Structure formats: structure tokens, C-alpha cells
Amino acid sequence: MNNNNQSPKLRTVTKSVSAFPLNDCPKDFPFLFGKEIVYLLASK
């Protein structure tokens, strides 16, 4: 930057929407997640 009075230009970023709001997951989410981990470990 040539001029010290100018601030850097910031990019505008579109925020991605999360799958679930924070602390608002389905009740069976830990069970399903555990099932997926067991499947991945067993299939290696």
C-alpha cells in the first residue's frame, strides 16, 4: 500500500449454514455417530 491512510480491503464472505444449530442436535446423533465410527474401524 502506498498511502498509509488507506485501510486494507476486506473480502465479504458468505457464511455457510451449519447442519444443526449449536447444541441442538437430534437425540440419536451420538448413537448414529458411534455406529459410523465402529463401522469405519471394523472395515479397515
SULMO-V920279 format. One record per helix or strand of 2 or more residues. SS is the DSSP state (A for helix, B for strand). FROM is the first residue (numbers start at 1). LEN is the number of residues. If there is no record, write none. Layout:
ss->SS from->FROM len->LEN
ss->SS from->FROM len->LEN
This chain:
ss->A from->29 len->14
